């Protein structure tokens, strides 16, 4: 499709957004950039930035595994492969680093394969969901903006939403990590009917708040399904969410945690997001990192083509 080398940029993501458990996600303006090049033989993996010296540089690297899974799907395999990863997405913090790796590997294979003319977004979403286990992070990573994802008979599906431009995501990142597997293991098998009804109403409101009326984000991000239930694994995160919400900020656990996402919004006069940042600065623990961001509207992009990947 693009010769012997391509560069793929993939965004960080935040899933759940409060009540949208396992279905809502948001693409964030922090990226990993990976170069894939066909080689005569063998495998070479280089990692710089986040994960350098820690991530594997052999075939067990998640990007390589995803690339090879896509090759198997496409019925194509290069003689050799070189992968150069420039990572800036924090890992193990609930910001979709594994989804970004999976999406990058699959899109890289699709973009390099000489037998296809463009990246098939539907097929990539299905495959990345199979590799990741759920679509709530891979969907916004692939499509950009905000997404709603679900499982259907034919595999994962997703709908993309344009986020109201005044929404300003701010991610608060602690020093410690948390395994998604551990976090999910703390969830109860059943929930009370009242909590399920509450989640349905708030999730519906979340769509309106994100796309039309950010003033409703505080109400729209209230959760009863998963955050409090996982407090034992991240007590500092839950305590910070509570402090921020007490000050009127739409704060939630980012994905499975332990990072916290604040969905601030700029008022027509321009002071809203600045005020939110001042309040966050007052409340965030000293060891945490504050990352003001934008919403990534592009999703996964093949940079050599200077455009978002496109469906057939």
Secondary structure, DSSP 8 states (H G I E B T S, - for coil): --TTEEEEEEEEEEE-TTT-TTTEEEEEEEEEEEEEEEESSEEEEEEEETTTTTS--STTSHHHHHHHHHHHHHT---SEEEEEEEE-S-SSSSS-HHHHHHHHHHHHHHHH-TT-SS--HHHHHHHHHHHHS-STTHHHHHH-SEEEEEEETTEEEEEEE---TTEEEEEEE-SS---HHHHHHTS-S---HHHHHHHHHHHHHHHHHHHT-GGGHHHHT--SSSTGGGGGG-HHHHHHHHHHHHTT--EEE-TTSSSEEEEEE--TTS-HHHHHHHHHHHHS-TTSEEEE--B-SS-SEEGGGTEE----
